[in-house]
Amino acid sequence: MSQTDELTMTDTALLTTPGAATGTALLTTPGPATKEARERLSNLAPRWPLEELVRRYAVADRLAPHVRVNMIASLDGAATHDGLSGGLNNADDKQVFDTLRMLSDVVMVGAGTLRAEGYGALRLGDVAVAWRQTHGLAAHPTLAVVSSRLELRADDPMLADAPVRPVVLTHGASPAARREELGTVADVVLCGERAVDPRAMVAALVRRGLRQVLCEGGPHLFGTLVEADAVDELCLTLSPVLEGGGAGRITTGGAPAARRMRLAHVLTADDMLMLRYLR
Ligand SMILES: NC(=O)c1ccc[n+]([C@@H]2O[C@H](COP(=O)([O-])OP(=O)(O)OC[C@H]3O[C@@H](n4cnc5c(N)ncnc54)[C@H](OP(=O)(O)O)[C@@H]3O)[C@@H](O)[C@H]2O)c1
């Protein structure tokens, strides 16, 4: 039996739901009954046409430096399920996640997220590469890793196999030997004397022509950016689950701050919300 044959009536109905094609219906599209059915459908057809997501997430001026943070949280504010953000997401969130990568010049992550999530090389799919090249962008965004201790291995695939030479953002008091080793596979950039200065970090990326910054976390890095008032946009996926337990929030550390944001849009995918907030 083929994958299509296995679909239930609800699944088949969704395949023809006009909501996938129009912005208005996009906000109210009902979903199929089971998680398994949703996952099978997502494999068959992305929920949103690419142009729709590009229209919703494009910035007005790509030459203006812009720091966009993309995070996911449970309904009760947990940033992880079983220690990983991947436990909260699904294929619809992944479609937005991939689109945001496609639109970025640089993907910035904290070293803790790399260590926890085991990122491979940052390499986009063929459609995204074609879209980027048509729009005058490099085939792949640059990976930028933020670290103080530099507990990163130069032979880690995310660095060693990167299609674009990655950047390691650190400070002048980080271990010199580690800087030297990582310098064999990445550009090591100092952004502060004894600690990473978030604004210096963004300025360093902008000097390299990397103005559209996508920060994929994690919570420590996001907390630092909030403290420095360096966040222009938050794309937050709200995953329809009550996690309970002691999982942390999507920001940790940094001094308290109350940065007011305004809602740019809400996309729904079954019970999941994709919220876009701008400063
Ligand atoms: N819900 C979500 O959307 C989401 C997104 C990403 C990650 N996560 C989850 O978050 C967890 C990891 O949390 P985390 O807070 O440890 O992640 P993180 O912010 O990625 O990592 C913290 C580490 O990154 C480096 N770092 C971050 N900010 C820095 C700064 N301002 N200056 C210098 N170094 C800085 C430091 O590395 P060194 O120790 O090397 O100095 C620090 O120990 C994982 O479980 C991951 O799955 C969730």
The ligand as an SDF file (V2000), in Angstrom:
LIG
                    3D

 48 52  0  0  0  0  0  0  0  0999 V2000
   13.1390   26.1150   22.6420 N   0  0  0  0  0  0  0  0  0  0  0  0
   14.0010   26.5080   21.7450 C   0  0  0  0  0  0  0  0  0  0  0  0
   13.6270   27.1310   20.7660 O   0  0  0  0  0  0  0  0  0  0  0  0
   15.4630   26.1860   21.9110 C   0  0  0  0  0  0  0  0  0  0  0  0
   16.3820   26.7290   21.0110 C   0  0  0  0  0  0  0  0  0  0  0  0
   17.7230   26.3990   21.1680 C   0  0  0  0  0  0  0  0  0  0  0  0
   18.1120   25.5590   22.1920 C   0  0  0  0  0  0  0  0  0  0  0  0
   17.2060   25.0570   23.0310 N   0  0  0  0  0  0  0  0  0  0  0  0
   17.6100   24.1380   24.1240 C   0  0  0  0  0  0  0  0  0  0  0  0
   18.3410   24.8810   25.0510 O   0  0  0  0  0  0  0  0  0  0  0  0
   19.2480   24.0340   25.7220 C   0  0  0  0  0  0  0  0  0  0  0  0
   20.6180   24.6860   25.7650 C   0  0  0  0  0  0  0  0  0  0  0  0
   20.4570   25.8590   26.5370 O   0  0  0  0  0  0  0  0  0  0  0  0
   21.6300   26.9100   26.7140 P   0  0  0  0  0  0  0  0  0  0  0  0
   21.0650   28.0830   27.3730 O   0  0  0  0  0  0  0  0  0  0  0  0
   22.7950   26.2200   27.3080 O   0  0  0  0  0  0  0  0  0  0  0  0
   21.9330   27.2430   25.1870 O   0  0  0  0  0  0  0  0  0  0  0  0
   22.9250   28.2840   24.5180 P   0  0  0  0  0  0  0  0  0  0  0  0
   22.5970   29.6780   24.8570 O   0  0  0  0  0  0  0  0  0  0  0  0
   22.9440   27.8950   23.0960 O   0  0  0  0  0  0  0  0  0  0  0  0
   24.3320   27.8550   25.1000 O   0  0  0  0  0  0  0  0  0  0  0  0
   24.9480   28.4260   26.2030 C   0  0  0  0  0  0  0  0  0  0  0  0
   26.4090   28.4160   25.8900 C   0  0  0  0  0  0  0  0  0  0  0  0
   26.6170   29.1720   24.6940 O   0  0  0  0  0  0  0  0  0  0  0  0
   27.6630   30.0670   24.8580 C   0  0  0  0  0  0  0  0  0  0  0  0
   27.0880   31.3960   25.0270 N   0  0  0  0  0  0  0  0  0  0  0  0
   25.7850   31.7510   24.9750 C   0  0  0  0  0  0  0  0  0  0  0  0
   25.6700   33.0760   25.1360 N   0  0  0  0  0  0  0  0  0  0  0  0
   26.9130   33.5480   25.2840 C   0  0  0  0  0  0  0  0  0  0  0  0
   27.4470   34.8330   25.4860 C   0  0  0  0  0  0  0  0  0  0  0  0
   26.6710   35.9050   25.5530 N   0  0  0  0  0  0  0  0  0  0  0  0
   28.7750   34.9580   25.6280 N   0  0  0  0  0  0  0  0  0  0  0  0
   29.5930   33.8880   25.5540 C   0  0  0  0  0  0  0  0  0  0  0  0
   29.1510   32.6410   25.3520 N   0  0  0  0  0  0  0  0  0  0  0  0
   27.8160   32.4830   25.2240 C   0  0  0  0  0  0  0  0  0  0  0  0
   28.3990   29.5850   26.1030 C   0  0  0  0  0  0  0  0  0  0  0  0
   29.2350   28.5630   25.6140 O   0  0  0  0  0  0  0  0  0  0  0  0
   30.5610   28.0350   26.3130 P   0  0  0  0  0  0  0  0  0  0  0  0
   30.0590   27.2010   27.4600 O   0  0  0  0  0  0  0  0  0  0  0  0
   31.2200   27.2240   25.2380 O   0  0  0  0  0  0  0  0  0  0  0  0
   31.3500   29.1950   26.7510 O   0  0  0  0  0  0  0  0  0  0  0  0
   27.2620   29.0540   26.9620 C   0  0  0  0  0  0  0  0  0  0  0  0
   27.6610   28.1210   27.9070 O   0  0  0  0  0  0  0  0  0  0  0  0
   19.2580   22.7320   24.9680 C   0  0  0  0  0  0  0  0  0  0  0  0
   18.5050   21.8100   25.7130 O   0  0  0  0  0  0  0  0  0  0  0  0
   18.5460   23.0420   23.6870 C   0  0  0  0  0  0  0  0  0  0  0  0
   17.8490   21.9480   23.2120 O   0  0  0  0  0  0  0  0  0  0  0  0
   15.8820   25.3550   22.9340 C   0  0  0  0  0  0  0  0  0  0  0  0
  1  2  1  0
  2  3  2  0
  2  4  1  0
  4  5  1  0
  4 48  2  0
  5  6  2  0
  6  7  1  0
  7  8  2  0
  8  9  1  0
  8 48  1  0
  9 10  1  0
  9 46  1  0
 10 11  1  0
 11 12  1  0
 11 44  1  0
 12 13  1  0
 13 14  1  0
 14 15  2  0
 14 16  1  0
 14 17  1  0
 17 18  1  0
 18 19  2  0
 18 20  1  0
 18 21  1  0
 21 22  1  0
 22 23  1  0
 23 24  1  0
 23 42  1  0
 24 25  1  0
 25 26  1  0
 25 36  1  0
 26 27  1  0
 26 35  1  0
 27 28  2  0
 28 29  1  0
 29 30  1  0
 29 35  2  0
 30 31  1  0
 30 32  2  0
 32 33  1  0
 33 34  2  0
 34 35  1  0
 36 37  1  0
 36 42  1  0
 37 38  1  0
 38 39  2  0
 38 40  1  0
 38 41  1  0
 42 43  1  0
 44 45  1  0
 44 46  1  0
 46 47  1  0
M  CHG  2   8   1  16  -1
M  END
$$$$
